[in-house]
Amino acid sequence: MIRMTIFGVLLAMLIYSYMDGKVPEPIPEQFKVKVMDFCIKMYGHTLNILVSLGLTTPFSDFDRKLCDRFILLMTTGFPWVRGYDSRLQITDTTMKSIHVRMYQPVTSLQHKRRPVLVYLHGGGWSLLSVDSYDPLMRRIAKDSGVVIISVNYRLSPQYPFPVPLNDCLDVVEYVIENSVTLNINPRKIAIGGDNAGGNMAAAISLRLKKKLALQLLIVPVLQMANWNTTSFIENSIYLSQSANSRRRIFLLLNYLNIDFKYGEHFLNNNHTSKEFKRSHFTEILDQNLWLPKRYVRDEHLRENIDLQTEFGNEELFSLMESHITDPMMSPLLADDDMLEDLPMTYIVTSGYDIVRDDGIMFSERLKQVGQKVILKHYEEAFHTSLFFPHGPLKLEVGVRIVQDIVRTLRSALH
């Protein structure tokens, strides 16, 4: 009994020592967020131990399955995908050889012209899958009545840009071309995604334009050129080993097919050249033009958000200039003509997110060229709040984000 008590005390002390993530005071449900931060750190430490023992490698199939299990445990309390759901017909299939999971509300199975959302999961182009997003996709499909096609695109570094993007584009084009067979209304096809998925959804919308009825961009990464944004500076001190970890830059390097040794160059904004920083892209990236100051909490930053231009790594930039300036990778860098004739755009941003500014600036640019755009900003949210509208770590802001998405899908597609 004494041994069990000592073990319990030591375990509690260990857990408490790991629950040291800095959570901003305005974020409610602090304890749940600390548990989320703890779980993500535990995944990282578990992976490091397995790698050191030679049992796996980062971004291997085993690593990705382990990551999925951690996500499912956090979001549902169970480390596996749930089975039968009486309200949905759930099917794993392929479209143009790409694995997808379809969620069809049973009430619409006999209908001929149903709305659909093609969803592209997050994970920095390197992690996660249709499994880790399964609870969220079930929730949105049931609540909205919209068919959801969740795309299991190939991941980096094994498949860098443009392979993941092309996989997603192939699926969307398949849905458009086979809408009659799929009992889909060709006028009610939406595309959406979060994080890396939001990036690719925006890129595909630039390509397909009015063939889509809606683009849903949730905490999207929309540019690779400026890491000296106010959102990165303000928020990298919070949840710094989980939702806002600086190590997320390595996921981007996977997508770019760039060596990890250049990570600090990106974080210090030394990955682009002086000439680039002084080019016409400077105006597109100018936060004084495209970021309303009400979104910036830090008073000093509000008055000092100029992009510094007196440094750069010419050699590194030459390796990836064609990618970083390509709107298919950095939709925010699209010129005004490319931003015209887009579908209705719904953007979700979070106040305590290091990529917060990308979505806000994209919204401002779309409005400037006369596009219909709705920006939903959740000041008390962080990057992964979307994951928690249910489960043991259920967050009130996660519930609101999903409810608002559902209302948008109903309004735009029904």
BAMIMI-759038 format. One record per residue: x, y, z of N, C-alpha, C in turn; residue in three letters. Coordinates in steps of 0.1 Angstrom, whole numbers, padded with zeros to 4 digits, always signed. Layout:
XYZXYZXYZALA...
END
This chain:
+0008-0012+0000+0000+0000+0000+0009+0013+0000MET+0019+0012+0009+0028+0024+0009+0035+0026-0004ILE+0039+0015-0010+0046+0016-0023+0037+0022-0034ARG+0024+0017-0034+0015+0023-0043+0012+0038-0041MET+0012+0042-0028+0010+0056-0025+0022+0064-0030THR+0034+0059-0027+0046+0066-0032+0047+0067-0047ILE+0043+0056-0054+0043+0056-0068+0033+0066-0073PHE+0021+0067-0067+0010+0076-0071+0015+0091-0069GLY+0022+0093-0058+0027+0107-0056+0037+0111-0066VAL+0047+0102-0069+0057+0104-0079+0051+0106-0092LEU+0041+0098-0096+0035+0100-0109+0027+0113-0110LEU+0021+0117-0099+0014+0130-0099+0024+0141-0100ALA+0035+0140-0094+0045+0151-0095+0051+0151-0109MET+0053+0140-0115+0058+0140-0129+0048+0146-0138LEU+0035+0143-0137+0025+0149-0146+0024+0164-0143ILE+0025+0168-0131+0024+0182-0128+0036+0190-0134TYR+0048+0183-0133+0059+0190-0139+0058+0192-0154SER+0051+0183-0160+0049+0184-0175+0038+0194-0178TYR+0029+0197-0169+0018+0206-0171+0022+0220-0168MET+0033+0224-0174+0039+0237-0172+0038+0247-0184ASP+0030+0243-0194+0028+0251-0206+0022+0265-0202GLY+0027+0275-0208+0022+0289-0205+0009+0291-0213LYS-0002+0292-0206-0015+0294-0212-0020+0308-0209VAL-0024+0316-0219-0028+0330-0217-0040+0330-0207PRO-0040+0340-0199-0051+0341-0189-0065+0343-0195GLU-0066+0350-0207-0079+0351-0212-0085+0338-0218PRO-0077+0328-0219-0082+0315-0224-0089+0308-0212ILE-0102+0306-0213-0109+0299-0202-0106+0284-0202PRO-0111+0277-0192-0108+0262-0191-0093+0259-0191GLU-0086+0266-0183-0071+0265-0183-0066+0251-0180GLN-0073+0244-0171-0068+0231-0168-0069+0221-0180PHE-0080+0222-0187-0081+0213-0199-0070+0217-0209LYS-0067+0229-0211-0057+0233-0221-0043+0228-0217VAL-0041+0229-0204-0028+0224-0198-0027+0209-0201LYS-0038+0201-0199-0038+0187-0202-0035+0184-0216VAL-0042+0192-0225-0039+0191-0240-0024+0193-0242MET-0018+0204-0237-0004+0207-0238+0004+0195-0233ASP+0001+0190-0222+0008+0178-0216+0007+0166-0225PHE-0004+0163-0231-0006+0151-0240+0003+0153-0252CYS+0004+0165-0258+0012+0167-0270+0027+0166-0267ILE+0030+0171-0255+0044+0169-0251+0048+0155-0248LYS+0039+0147-0242+0041+0133-0240+0043+0125-0253MET+0035+0129-0263+0037+0123-0276+0051+0125-0281TYR+0056+0138-0280+0069+0141-0285+0080+0134-0277GLY+0078+0133-0264+0088+0125-0256+0088+0110-0259HIS+0076+0105-0260+0074+0091-0264+0081+0088-0277THR+0079+0096-0287+0085+0094-0300+0101+0095-0299LEU+0105+0105-0291+0120+0106-0289+0126+0094-0283ASN+0119+0088-0273+0124+0076-0267+0125+0064-0277ILE+0114+0063-0285+0113+0052-0295+0124+0054-0305LEU+0126+0066-0309+0137+0069-0319+0150+0065-0314VAL+0153+0069-0301+0166+0067-0295+0169+0052-0293SER+0158+0044-0292+0159+0030-0291+0160+0023-0304LEU+0159+0030-0315+0159+0025-0328+0147+0017-0333GLY+0136+0020-0326+0123+0013-0329+0115+0020-0340LEU+0118+0033-0342+0110+0040-0353+0119+0052-0357THR+0113+0060-0367+0120+0072-0371+0109+0083-0373THR+0112+0095-0371+0102+0106-0373+0096+0105-0387PRO+0082+0107-0387+0074+0107-0400+0074+0093-0407PHE+0076+0083-0399+0074+0070-0404+0059+0066-0402SER+0055+0055-0408+0041+0050-0407+0038+0048-0392ASP+0047+0042-0384+0045+0040-0370+0043+0053-0363PHE+0052+0063-0365+0051+0076-0359+0037+0082-0361ASP+0033+0081-0374+0020+0087-0377+0008+0081-0370ARG+0009+0067-0369-0002+0060-0363-0002+0064-0348LYS+0010+0065-0342+0011+0069-0328+0005+0083-0326LEU+0008+0092-0335+0003+0106-0334-0012+0106-0335CYS-0018+0098-0344-0032+0096-0345-0039+0092-0332ASP-0032+0082-0326-0037+0076-0313-0038+0087-0302ARG-0027+0095-0301-0027+0106-0291-0038+0116-0294PHE-0040+0119-0307-0051+0129-0310-0064+0123-0306ILE-0067+0111-0310-0080+0105-0307-0082+0104-0292LEU-0072+0100-0285-0073+0099-0270-0077+0113-0264LEU-0071+0123-0269-0074+0137-0264-0088+0141-0267MET-0092+0138-0279-0105+0144-0285-0117+0135-0282THR-0115+0122-0279-0126+0113-0276-0125+0105-0263THR-0113+0104-0258-0111+0096-0246-0108+0082-0250GLY-0108+0078-0263-0104+0065-0268-0094+0066-0279PHE-0083+0057-0278-0072+0058-0288-0075+0051-0301PRO-0088+0050-0305-0091+0043-0318-0103+0049-0324TRP-0105+0047-0337-0116+0052-0344-0129+0045-0340VAL-0139+0052-0337-0152+0046-0333-0158+0039-0346ARG-0167+0030-0344-0173+0022-0355-0186+0028-0360GLY-0196+0019-0360-0209+0022-0366-0215+0035-0360TYR-0222+0043-0368-0230+0055-0364-0243+0054-0371ASP-0254+0053-0364-0267+0051-0369-0271+0063-0378SER-0265+0075-0377-0269+0086-0385-0261+0089-0397ARG-0250+0080-0399-0241+0082-0410-0238+0069-0417LEU-0237+0070-0430-0231+0059-0438-0216+0063-0440GLN-0207+0056-0434-0193+0059-0435-0185+0049-0443ILE-0179+0054-0454-0173+0045-0463-0158+0049-0467THR-0149+0039-0466-0136+0042-0471-0135+0037-0485ASP-0130+0046-0494-0129+0043-0508-0117+0051-0514THR-0116+0050-0528-0106+0058-0534-0112+0067-0545THR-0106+0078-0548-0110+0087-0559-0097+0091-0566MET-0095+0086-0578-0083+0088-0586-0071+0082-0578LYS-0073+0071-0572-0063+0063-0565-0059+0069-0551SER-0067+0080-0547-0064+0086-0534-0074+0081-0524ILE-0069+0077-0512-0078+0072-0502-0087+0083-0496HIS-0100+0082-0496-0109+0091-0489-0118+0084-0480VAL-0124+0091-0471-0135+0086-0462-0147+0095-0464ARG-0158+0088-0468-0170+0096-0471-0180+0094-0459MET-0186+0105-0455-0196+0106-0444-0209+0111-0450TYR-0218+0102-0452-0231+0105-0458-0242+0104-0448GLN-0249+0115-0445-0260+0115-0436-0271+0105-0442PRO-0276+0096-0434-0285+0086-0439-0298+0093-0444VAL-0302+0104-0439-0314+0111-0443-0314+0116-0457THR-0302+0116-0463-0300+0122-0477-0296+0111-0487SER-0295+0099-0482-0289+0088-0491-0297+0086-0504LEU-0310+0089-0504-0318+0087-0516-0319+0100-0524GLN-0313+0111-0519-0314+0124-0526-0304+0124-0538HIS-0307+0131-0549-0299+0131-0561-0289+0143-0562LYS-0292+0154-0554-0284+0166-0556-0280+0171-0542ARG-0271+0164-0536-0267+0167-0522-0255+0177-0522ARG-0254+0185-0512-0242+0193-0510-0231+0185-0504PRO-0219+0189-0507-0207+0182-0503-0196+0191-0498VAL-0189+0187-0488-0176+0194-0484-0165+0185-0485LEU-0155+0188-0494-0143+0181-0495-0133+0186-0485VAL-0129+0178-0475-0122+0184-0463-0107+0179-0464TYR-0098+0188-0462-0083+0185-0462-0078+0187-0448LEU-0073+0176-0442-0069+0177-0428-0056+0185-0426HIS-0054+0189-0414-0042+0196-0410-0031+0186-0406GLY-0020+0192-0400-0009+0183-0396+0004+0187-0403GLY+0004+0199-0408+0017+0204-0414+0022+0196-0426GLY+0013+0190-0434+0016+0182-0446+0024+0170-0442TRP+0026+0167-0429+0035+0157-0425+0029+0146-0415SER+0019+0150-0408+0013+0142-0398-0003+0142-0400LEU-0009+0133-0392-0024+0132-0391-0030+0125-0403LEU-0042+0122-0402-0049+0115-0413-0064+0116-0411SER-0071+0108-0420-0086+0108-0418-0090+0102-0405VAL-0081+0093-0399-0085+0087-0386-0085+0098-0375ASP-0075+0106-0374-0074+0116-0364-0085+0126-0365SER-0090+0128-0377-0101+0138-0380-0115+0131-0380TYR-0115+0118-0378-0128+0111-0379-0139+0117-0369ASP-0136+0119-0356-0146+0125-0347-0152+0138-0352PRO-0143+0147-0357-0147+0160-0361-0155+0159-0374LEU-0152+0151-0383-0159+0149-0396-0173+0143-0393MET-0174+0134-0384-0187+0128-0380-0196+0139-0374ARG-0190+0147-0366-0198+0158-0359-0203+0168-0369ARG-0195+0172-0378-0199+0183-0388-0209+0177-0398ILE-0207+0164-0403-0216+0158-0412-0230+0156-0406ALA-0231+0152-0394-0244+0150-0387-0251+0163-0384LYS-0244+0173-0380-0250+0185-0376-0254+0194-0388ASP-0246+0193-0399-0249+0201-0411-0258+0194-0421SER-0258+0181-0421-0265+0174-0432-0258+0174-0445GLY-0245+0178-0445-0237+0179-0457-0229+0166-0458VAL-0228+0160-0470-0218+0149-0473-0204+0155-0471VAL-0196+0147-0464-0182+0151-0462-0173+0140-0468ILE-0163+0145-0476-0153+0136-0482-0140+0141-0476ILE-0134+0133-0467-0122+0136-0460-0110+0129-0467SER-0101+0137-0471-0090+0132-0481-0078+0128-0473VAL-0073+0116-0476-0061+0110-0469-0049+0112-0479ASN-0046+0125-0482-0035+0128-0491-0022+0122-0486TYR-0012+0120-0496+0001+0116-0492+0009+0127-0485ARG+0018+0123-0476+0024+0132-0467+0039+0134-0470LEU+0044+0146-0465+0058+0149-0466+0065+0143-0454SER+0078+0141-0454+0088+0144-0464+0088+0134-0476PRO+0082+0123-0474+0082+0113-0485+0076+0118-0498GLN+0066+0127-0496+0060+0133-0508+0058+0148-0506TYR+0069+0155-0510+0069+0170-0508+0060+0177-0518PRO+0059+0190-0517+0051+0198-0527+0056+0195-0541PHE+0047+0193-0550+0033+0196-0550+0024+0183-0548PRO+0030+0172-0544+0023+0159-0543+0010+0160-0534VAL+0011+0164-0522-0001+0165-0513-0012+0174-0520PRO-0008+0185-0525-0017+0194-0531-0024+0188-0543LEU-0016+0181-0552-0021+0175-0564-0031+0163-0560ASN-0028+0156-0549-0037+0146-0545-0051+0152-0541ASP-0051+0163-0534-0063+0169-0530-0070+0175-0542CYS-0063+0181-0551-0069+0187-0563-0075+0175-0572LEU-0069+0164-0573-0074+0153-0580-0088+0148-0574ASP-0089+0148-0561-0101+0144-0555-0112+0154-0557VAL-0109+0167-0556-0119+0177-0559-0124+0176-0573VAL-0115+0175-0582-0119+0174-0597-0127+0161-0599GLU-0123+0151-0592-0131+0138-0594-0146+0140-0589TYR-0147+0147-0578-0161+0150-0573-0169+0159-0583VAL-0162+0169-0589-0169+0177-0599-0173+0169-0611ILE-0163+0161-0616-0166+0153-0628-0176+0142-0626GLU-0177+0137-0614-0186+0126-0612-0198+0129-0602ASN-0202+0142-0602-0212+0146-0593-0225+0139-0595SER-0229+0136-0607-0241+0128-0610-0241+0114-0604VAL-0230+0107-0606-0228+0094-0601-0228+0094-0585THR-0222+0104-0580-0221+0105-0565-0234+0111-0559LEU-0243+0115-0567-0256+0122-0562-0252+0135-0555ASN-0243+0142-0561-0238+0155-0556-0244+0166-0565ILE-0248+0177-0559-0252+0189-0566-0239+0196-0571ASN-0237+0197-0584-0224+0204-0588-0223+0218-0585PRO-0234+0225-0581-0234+0239-0577-0232+0240-0562ARG-0231+0229-0555-0230+0230-0540-0218+0222-0535LYS-0207+0224-0542-0194+0217-0538-0185+0227-0531ILE-0182+0224-0518-0173+0232-0510-0160+0225-0508ALA-0150+0233-0505-0137+0228-0501-0133+0235-0488ILE-0126+0227-0479-0122+0233-0467-0111+0225-0461GLY-0105+0231-0450-0094+0225-0443-0088+0234-0433GLY-0080+0229-0424-0074+0237-0414-0059+0235-0415ASP-0052+0246-0410-0037+0246-0410-0032+0243-0424ASN-0024+0233-0426-0020+0229-0440-0031+0226-0449ALA-0042+0220-0444-0054+0218-0452-0060+0230-0457GLY-0060+0241-0448-0065+0254-0453-0057+0260-0463GLY-0044+0258-0462-0035+0263-0473-0038+0257-0486ASN-0040+0244-0487-0042+0237-0499-0057+0240-0504MET-0066+0241-0495-0080+0245-0499-0079+0259-0506ALA-0072+0268-0501-0071+0281-0507-0064+0281-0521ALA-0054+0272-0522-0047+0271-0534-0056+0265-0545ALA-0063+0255-0541-0073+0248-0551-0084+0258-0555ILE-0088+0266-0546-0098+0276-0549-0093+0286-0560SER-0080+0290-0558-0074+0298-0568-0074+0292-0582LEU-0073+0279-0583-0073+0271-0595-0087+0269-0601ARG-0097+0265-0592-0110+0261-0597-0120+0272-0597LEU-0118+0282-0588-0126+0294-0588-0141+0291-0586LYS-0149+0295-0596-0164+0294-0595-0169+0280-0597LYS-0161+0270-0599-0165+0256-0599-0169+0252-0585LYS-0165+0260-0575-0168+0258-0561-0178+0268-0555LEU-0185+0263-0545-0195+0272-0539-0190+0279-0527ALA-0180+0273-0521-0175+0278-0508-0161+0273-0505LEU-0153+0282-0500-0140+0277-0494-0140+0281-0479GLN-0136+0270-0472-0137+0271-0457-0122+0270-0452LEU-0116+0281-0448-0102+0282-0444-0101+0284-0429LEU-0097+0273-0422-0097+0273-0407-0082+0274-0403ILE-0079+0284-0395-0065+0288-0390-0055+0284-0401VAL-0056+0290-0413-0048+0285-0424-0034+0291-0424PRO-0024+0283-0429-0011+0289-0432-0011+0293-0447VAL-0009+0306-0449-0012+0311-0463+0001+0317-0469LEU+0012+0318-0462+0024+0323-0468+0036+0317-0461GLN+0047+0316-0468+0060+0311-0462+0071+0321-0462MET+0068+0333-0465+0078+0343-0467+0082+0351-0455ALA+0072+0354-0446+0075+0363-0434+0071+0356-0421ASN+0081+0352-0413+0079+0347-0400+0081+0357-0389TRP+0081+0369-0393+0083+0380-0383+0069+0388-0382ASN+0058+0380-0382+0045+0386-0381+0042+0389-0366THR+0032+0398-0364+0029+0401-0351+0023+0389-0343THR+0016+0380-0351+0010+0369-0344+0021+0359-0340SER+0032+0357-0347+0043+0349-0343+0050+0354-0331PHE+0053+0367-0332+0060+0374-0320+0051+0373-0308ILE+0039+0376-0309+0030+0377-0297+0027+0363-0291GLU+0026+0353-0299+0020+0340-0295+0030+0329-0293ASN+0042+0330-0298+0051+0319-0297+0056+0316-0282SER+0053+0325-0273+0056+0323-0259+0045+0314-0252ILE+0034+0313-0258+0023+0305-0253+0022+0291-0259TYR+0019+0281-0251+0018+0267-0256+0030+0264-0265LEU+0042+0268-0260+0053+0268-0269+0059+0254-0272SER+0054+0244-0266+0058+0230-0269+0046+0222-0275GLN+0036+0229-0278+0024+0221-0284+0018+0229-0296SER+0007+0237-0293+0000+0243-0304+0008+0254-0311ALA+0017+0261-0304+0025+0271-0310+0040+0268-0310ASN+0044+0255-0311+0057+0251-0311+0065+0256-0323SER+0077+0262-0320+0086+0266-0331+0090+0254-0340ARG+0089+0242-0334+0093+0230-0342+0084+0228-0354ARG+0073+0234-0354+0064+0233-0365+0070+0237-0378ARG+0081+0245-0377+0088+0249-0389+0094+0237-0397ILE+0097+0226-0390+0102+0215-0396+0092+0208-0405PHE+0079+0209-0402+0069+0204-0410+0068+0211-0423LEU+0070+0224-0423+0070+0232-0435+0083+0228-0443LEU+0094+0226-0437+0106+0222-0444+0104+0209-0451LEU+0096+0200-0445+0093+0187-0452+0086+0190-0465ASN+0076+0199-0464+0068+0202-0476+0076+0208-0487TYR+0085+0217-0483+0094+0224-0492+0106+0215-0497LEU+0108+0203-0490+0119+0195-0494+0132+0202-0491ASN+0133+0209-0480+0145+0216-0476+0151+0210-0463ILE+0164+0209-0462+0171+0203-0451+0167+0210-0438ASP+0166+0202-0427+0162+0208-0414+0173+0218-0409PHE+0185+0217-0414+0195+0227-0409+0192+0241-0411LYS+0182+0243-0420+0178+0257-0424+0167+0262-0415TYR+0163+0254-0405+0151+0258-0397+0152+0272-0390GLY+0164+0275-0384+0166+0287-0377+0166+0299-0387GLU+0170+0297-0399+0170+0307-0410+0156+0312-0412HIS+0147+0302-0413+0132+0305-0414+0127+0313-0402PHE+0130+0308-0391+0125+0314-0378+0130+0328-0377LEU+0142+0331-0382+0148+0344-0381+0145+0353-0393ASN+0137+0348-0402+0133+0355-0414+0145+0357-0423ASN+0155+0348-0422+0167+0349-0430+0167+0340-0442ASN+0155+0334-0445+0154+0324-0456+0150+0331-0470HIS+0147+0344-0470+0145+0351-0482+0156+0361-0484THR+0157+0366-0497+0168+0375-0500+0164+0389-0497SER+0174+0398-0497+0172+0413-0496+0163+0417-0508LYS+0166+0412-0520+0158+0417-0532+0144+0413-0530GLU+0141+0401-0526+0127+0397-0524+0120+0406-0514PHE+0127+0409-0503+0121+0417-0492+0118+0431-0497LYS+0124+0435-0508+0122+0449-0513+0114+0448-0526ARG+0109+0437-0530+0102+0435-0543+0087+0439-0541SER+0079+0437-0551+0065+0440-0550+0058+0432-0540HIS+0064+0421-0536+0058+0412-0525+0057+0420-0512PHE+0066+0430-0510+0066+0437-0498+0053+0443-0495THR+0046+0448-0505+0033+0454-0503+0023+0444-0499GLU+0023+0432-0505+0014+0422-0502+0016+0417-0487ILE+0029+0417-0483+0032+0412-0469+0031+0423-0459LEU+0028+0436-0463+0029+0447-0454+0017+0447-0444ASP+0021+0444-0431+0010+0443-0421+0004+0457-0417GLN+0011+0467-0420+0005+0481-0419-0007+0483-0428ASN-0006+0476-0440-0017+0478-0450-0028+0468-0447LEU-0025+0455-0444-0034+0444-0444-0038+0438-0431TRP-0033+0444-0420-0036+0438-0406-0042+0449-0398LEU-0055+0450-0396-0061+0460-0387-0055+0459-0373PRO-0052+0470-0368-0044+0470-0355-0052+0465-0343LYS-0065+0464-0345-0073+0459-0334-0071+0444-0330ARG-0065+0437-0340-0062+0423-0337-0048+0421-0330TYR-0040+0432-0329-0027+0431-0322-0029+0435-0308VAL-0025+0426-0298-0027+0429-0284-0016+0438-0279ARG-0004+0436-0284+0008+0443-0278+0009+0457-0284ASP+0008+0467-0275+0008+0481-0280+0021+0485-0287GLU+0032+0480-0283+0045+0483-0290+0044+0477-0304HIS+0040+0465-0306+0039+0458-0319+0030+0466-0328LEU+0019+0471-0323+0009+0478-0331+0015+0490-0338ARG+0026+0496-0332+0032+0507-0338+0045+0504-0345GLU+0049+0492-0345+0062+0488-0350+0062+0474-0357ASN+0054+0474-0368+0053+0461-0375+0058+0461-0389ILE+0068+0470-0391+0074+0470-0404+0083+0458-0407ASP+0082+0453-0419+0091+0442-0423+0105+0446-0425LEU+0114+0440-0418+0129+0444-0420+0134+0438-0433GLN+0142+0446-0440+0146+0442-0453+0161+0442-0455THR+0169+0444-0445+0184+0446-0447+0192+0433-0445GLU+0186+0422-0446+0193+0409-0445+0186+0398-0453PHE+0193+0387-0455+0188+0376-0462+0198+0366-0466GLY+0194+0354-0470+0203+0343-0474+0200+0340-0488ASN+0208+0346-0497+0206+0345-0511+0207+0330-0516GLU+0216+0322-0511+0218+0308-0515+0206+0300-0511GLU+0201+0301-0499+0189+0294-0494+0177+0298-0502LEU+0175+0311-0504+0163+0315-0512+0163+0310-0526PHE+0175+0309-0532+0176+0304-0546+0171+0289-0547SER+0172+0282-0536+0167+0268-0536+0152+0266-0536LEU+0145+0277-0532+0131+0275-0530+0123+0288-0535MET+0129+0297-0542+0122+0309-0546+0109+0306-0554GLU+0111+0296-0563+0099+0293-0572+0087+0287-0564SER+0090+0281-0553+0080+0275-0545+0073+0286-0536HIS+0082+0293-0529+0077+0303-0519+0068+0314-0525ILE+0072+0318-0538+0064+0328-0544+0053+0323-0552THR+0051+0310-0553+0040+0303-0560+0027+0304-0552ASP+0017+0310-0557+0004+0311-0550-0002+0297-0547PRO+0003+0287-0554-0002+0273-0550+0004+0269-0537MET+0015+0275-0533+0020+0272-0520+0018+0284-0510MET+0018+0296-0515+0015+0308-0507+0004+0316-0512SER-0009+0311-0510-0020+0318-0516-0021+0333-0513PRO-0015+0337-0501-0016+0351-0498-0008+0360-0508LEU+0002+0354-0515+0010+0361-0524+0004+0362-0538LEU-0008+0357-0540-0015+0358-0553-0018+0373-0556ALA-0017+0376-0569-0019+0390-0573-0035+0392-0573ASP-0039+0405-0574-0053+0408-0574-0061+0401-0584ASP-0056+0399-0596-0063+0392-0606-0067+0378-0602ASP-0057+0371-0596-0060+0358-0592-0070+0357-0581MET-0072+0367-0573-0081+0367-0562-0096+0370-0566LEU-0097+0373-0579-0111+0376-0584-0118+0363-0588GLU-0131+0364-0587-0140+0353-0591-0138+0340-0582ASP-0135+0342-0570-0134+0331-0561-0147+0328-0555LEU-0149+0316-0550-0162+0313-0543-0163+0321-0530PRO-0174+0321-0524-0176+0327-0510-0165+0321-0501MET-0159+0329-0493-0148+0325-0484-0152+0327-0470THR-0150+0317-0462-0152+0317-0447-0139+0314-0441TYR-0134+0323-0433-0120+0322-0427-0122+0322-0411ILE-0115+0312-0405-0115+0312-0390-0101+0315-0386VAL-0100+0324-0376-0087+0327-0370-0088+0327-0355THR-0077+0325-0349-0076+0324-0334-0066+0334-0328SER-0070+0340-0318-0062+0351-0312-0048+0347-0307GLY-0047+0334-0302-0035+0330-0296-0029+0319-0306TYR-0027+0323-0318-0022+0314-0328-0011+0321-0336ASP+0001+0314-0338+0012+0320-0344+0009+0323-0359ILE-0001+0316-0365-0004+0319-0379-0017+0328-0380VAL-0021+0334-0369-0033+0342-0369-0034+0352-0380ARG-0023+0359-0383-0023+0371-0392-0025+0367-0406ASP-0021+0354-0410-0023+0350-0424-0037+0351-0428ASP-0046+0345-0420-0060+0345-0424-0066+0359-0424GLY-0062+0367-0414-0068+0381-0413-0064+0389-0426ILE-0051+0388-0429-0046+0396-0441-0052+0391-0454MET-0054+0378-0455-0061+0372-0467-0075+0378-0468PHE-0082+0378-0457-0095+0384-0456-0096+0398-0461SER-0086+0406-0456-0086+0420-0460-0083+0422-0475GLU-0074+0413-0480-0071+0414-0495-0083+0410-0503ARG-0090+0400-0499-0102+0396-0506-0113+0407-0506LEU-0114+0413-0495-0124+0424-0494-0120+0435-0504LYS-0107+0438-0504-0102+0449-0512-0105+0447-0527GLN-0105+0434-0532-0108+0432-0546-0123+0428-0548VAL-0132+0430-0538-0146+0429-0539-0151+0415-0538GLY-0144+0406-0532-0149+0392-0530-0157+0391-0517GLN-0166+0382-0517-0175+0379-0505-0167+0371-0496LYS-0164+0376-0484-0156+0369-0474-0162+0372-0460VAL-0162+0361-0452-0166+0362-0438-0154+0358-0429ILE-0150+0367-0420-0139+0364-0411-0145+0362-0397LEU-0143+0350-0392-0147+0347-0378-0134+0346-0369LYS-0133+0356-0361-0121+0357-0352-0125+0353-0338HIS-0118+0343-0332-0120+0339-0318-0108+0343-0310TYR-0110+0354-0303-0098+0360-0296-0093+0350-0285GLU-0101+0343-0279-0097+0334-0268-0093+0320-0272GLU-0092+0318-0286-0089+0305-0291-0074+0304-0294ALA-0070+0291-0295-0056+0288-0300-0057+0280-0312PHE-0045+0276-0318-0045+0270-0331-0053+0257-0332HIS-0053+0249-0322-0060+0236-0323-0073+0235-0316THR-0079+0247-0313-0092+0247-0306-0103+0239-0313SER-0102+0239-0326-0112+0233-0335-0114+0218-0331LEU-0103+0212-0326-0103+0197-0323-0112+0194-0311PHE-0116+0204-0303-0122+0200-0290-0137+0205-0288PHE-0146+0202-0297-0160+0205-0295-0167+0194-0287PRO-0159+0184-0283-0165+0172-0277-0154+0165-0269HIS-0157+0154-0262-0147+0146-0256-0143+0151-0242GLY-0133+0145-0236-0129+0148-0222-0123+0162-0220PRO-0118+0167-0231-0112+0181-0231-0120+0191-0238LEU-0133+0188-0239-0142+0197-0246-0141+0212-0241LYS-0139+0221-0251-0138+0235-0248-0150+0243-0254LEU-0154+0253-0247-0165+0261-0251-0163+0267-0264GLU-0150+0272-0266-0147+0279-0279-0147+0269-0290VAL-0143+0257-0287-0143+0246-0298-0157+0243-0302GLY-0166+0243-0293-0180+0241-0296-0185+0252-0305VAL-0182+0265-0301-0187+0276-0309-0181+0276-0323ARG-0168+0273-0325-0162+0272-0338-0169+0262-0347ILE-0172+0250-0342-0178+0240-0350-0193+0244-0353VAL-0200+0249-0343-0214+0254-0345-0214+0264-0356GLN-0205+0274-0356-0205+0284-0366-0202+0278-0380ASP-0193+0269-0381-0190+0262-0393-0202+0255-0399ILE-0209+0248-0390-0221+0241-0394-0231+0251-0399VAL-0233+0262-0392-0243+0272-0397-0239+0277-0411ARG-0226+0279-0413-0222+0284-0426-0224+0274-0437THR-0222+0262-0434-0224+0251-0444-0239+0250-0447LEU-0247+0251-0437-0262+0251-0440-0266+0262-0448ARG-0261+0274-0445-0265+0286-0452-0260+0287-0466SER-0248+0282-0468-0242+0284-0482-0245+0272-0491ALA-0248+0260-0485-0250+0248-0494-0264+0242-0494LEU-0272+0246-0485-0286+0240-0486-0295+0249-0493HIS
END
